Each structure stands twice: as structure tokens, then as C-alpha cells.
Amino acid sequence: MNIVVFGAGGRAGRQAVAEAHRRGHQVTAVVRDPAGHDDLADARVVAGDVTDGVSIEHAAAGHDAAISAAVDLSVPPHDFFTASSRALTTGLAKAGVRRLVVVGLASIMPGASGAPLMDEPGYPNEYRSFYLGHAAGLEELRTCELDWAYMAPAGDFDHDGARTGYYRVADHGDPVSRISYADFAIALLDQIEAPRHHRAAVSVREA
């Protein structure tokens, strides 16, 4: 397949590029500044703006599916995530790309109580504006006609974790759960190659 990865310079994006390459796919890695990403040698690296529908359309043309792991911490979270969801919706549709998998956030996924993790007692909320930005972006996705999946770690990433080759879909979010970026990338690519979740938000945890 031809897969375009937005936000390919981040930790989740890099692992998505690596996993796609491992499986034999052709990958276009979209970053803000290609000059700073010589290490993405296994992909075609192009400049792009995930908040601009025209930029997305140009980058995604000729591809079969897209992954978005993009984030811009210099922009207010609500503005960034709503703008990127809208731009992905319009740009991918114009490029003829119907399948989109988005890297999500555990905080807005349902916890054991059924409420979002960020609303459960004791959950840290110093980054609540970031959580709410992600939630707003997800709501934008829910209004589009793409075949999307929103994939979030059930708790957080194990930043130093190794690739085990395994993961499982969680019944609910769990603040103590950890998954490596490499194993999370396996879940992303599985949803590209053999989609099981359509227009749905899903939590992923270690196996």
C-alpha cells in the first residue's frame, strides 16, 4: 500500500513509518521541515501542514490510507486539533483517500466508570486544555464521512519500551497501563491493513 503519515517526525509518527516500512509499504512522511529529518530514510519525506486542507490534499494524492500523529504545542490545543481534523477531512477526501487512523489520547477515553479518564477522581488535570483540545478534534472527526479510527493508548506510552510484537484492544482506559510506541504502531498499521474499527475511538494496551 501507499501510506501517508502526518506528523512523521514525532515519536508515534516515526514508529508508524518504521512499522509500515517493515511490512513492505511505500511511505510518505509529512513533516513541517524535511531538512531536520534525515533519519526518515525509509520514507519519502515531504513538507506539509496538517491544518491546511490543500497541503494535505497534495501530500496524500495517490495514497491508499493516512495516519495522523501530528501535534503542534506552539498552538492552543483546541485550535490545533479542530483545525487539523477539519483539514484532514477535506484534504483527504479531495485526494481520494478514505481510510484515516489518528493517534489519540487516553485522557478523553472512557475509564472504568464510563466517564472520560480525565473526569475520574484523582486523574491529573494540569494539562486539561490539551485533553479538551483532543476531545474537540475527535468530535470534528465524528462529523466527517471518512472511514476513520481514533486509536489511543489505554493509559500512556512507555517511552523506553521495546517492541514486543503484541498488543490488545482494551475494554476501557486505565491510567497505569503502558504500551511502547513500537507496539502501538503495530495497532495503527493493523487498522490500515485490515480495519476492524470504523468511525470509532479505541483504547490499546500492552498484551
WOBEL-V766392 format. One record per pair of residues at least 24 apart in sequence whose C-alpha atoms are under 10 Angstrom apart, sorted by the first residue. I is the first residue (numbers start at 0). J is the second residue. Records with the same first field share a line. If there is no record, write none. Layout:
# WOBEL-V766392
I=J  J
This chain:
# WOBEL-V766392
0=24  25  26  62  63  64  191  192
1=25  26  27  59  60  61  62  63  64  65
2=26  27  28  42  59  61  62  63  64  65  66  96  98  99  188  191
3=27  28  29  42  43  44  55  58  59  60  61  62  63  64  65  66  67  96  99
4=28  29  30  42  44  58  59  64  65  66  67  68  69  99  100  101
5=29  30  31  45  46  47  48  49  55  58  59  65  66  67  68  69  70  87  101
6=30  31  47  48  49  66  67  68  69  70  71  102
7=31  36  39  42  44  45  66  67  68  69
8=32  33  35  36  38  39  44  68  69
9=68  69  70
10=68  156  158  180  181
11=67  68  69  102  156  179  180  181  183  184  187
12=66  67  68  69  102  180  184
13=38  39  68  180  181  184
14=179  180  181  182  183  184  185  187
15=66  67  68  180  181  182  183  184  185  186  187  188
16=41  42  66  184  188
17=41  42  181  184  185
18=181  182  183  184  185  186  187  188
19=184  185  187  188  189  191  192
22=185  188  192
25=62
26=62  65
27=58  59  62  65
28=58  66
29=54  55  58  59  67  69
30=69
31=69
48=83  86
49=79  80  82  83  84  85  86  87  90
50=78  79  80  81  82  83  84  85  86  87  90
51=82  83  84  85  86  87  89  90
52=82  83  84  85  86  87  88  89  90  91  92  93  94
53=86  87  89  90  91  93  94
54=86  87  90  91
55=83  86  87  88  89  90  91  92  93  94
56=86  87  88  89  90  91  92  93  94  95  96
57=90  91  93  94
58=90  91  94
59=87  90  91  92  93  94  95  96
60=90  91  92  93  94  95  96
61=94  95  96
62=91  94  95  96  97  98
63=94  95  96  97  98  99  191
64=91  95  96  97  98  99  100  146  147  191  192
65=91  96  97  98  99  100  101  147  191
66=98  99  100  101  102  147  148  149  187  188  190  191
67=99  100  101  102  103  149  187
68=100  101  102  103
69=101  102
70=102  133
72=129
75=128  129  132
76=127  128  129  130  131  132  133  134  135  136
77=128  129  130  131  132  133  134  135  136
78=132  133  135  136
79=129  132  133  135  136
80=129  131  132  133  134  135  136  137  138  139
81=132  133  134  135  136  137  138  139  140
82=135  136  139
83=136  139  140
84=133  135  136  137  138  139  140  141  142  143
85=136  139  140  142  143
87=140  143  145
88=139  140  142  143  144  145  147
89=143  144  145
91=145
92=143  144  145
96=145  146
97=144  145  146  147
98=145  146  147  148  190  191  194  197  198
99=140  145  146  147  148  149  187  190  191  197  198
100=146  147  148  149  150  186  187  188  190  191  194  196  197  198  200
101=137  140  147  148  149  150  151  187  200
102=148  149  150  151  152  183  184  187  200
103=130  133  134  136  137  148  149  150  151  152  153  200  201  202
104=129  130  133  134  137  149  150  151  152  153  154  155  172  200  202
105=130  133  150  151  152  153  154  155  156  171  172  173  174  176  201  202  203
106=130  131  133  134  151  152  153  154  155  172  173  174
107=131  132  133  134  135  137  151  172  200
108=134  150  151  152  153  154  171  172  173  200  201  202
109=153  170  171  172  173  200  201  202
110=153  154  170  171  172  173  174  202
111=170  171  172  173
112=171  172
113=171  172
114=171  172
115=171  172
116=153  154  171  172  173  174
117=174
122=174
123=174
137=199  200
140=198  199
141=198  199  200
142=198
143=198
144=198
145=197  198
146=194  196  197  198  199
147=190  191  194  196  197  198  199  200
148=187  190  191  194  195  196  197  198  199  200  201
149=187  190  196  197  198  199  200  201  202
150=183  186  187  190  196  199  200  201  202  203
151=183  186  187  200  201  202  203  204
152=176  177  178  179  180  183  201  202  203  204  205
153=177  178  201  202  203  204  205
154=178  202  203  204  205
155=179  180  203  204
156=180  181  182  183  204  205
157=181  182  205
163=205  206
164=205  206
165=204  205  206
166=203  204  205  206
167=202  203  204  205  206
168=201  202  203  204  205  206
169=201  202  203  204  205  206
170=201  202  203  204
171=201  202  203  204
172=201  202  203  204
173=202  203  204
176=203  204  205
177=203  204  205
178=203  204  205  206
179=204  205
182=206
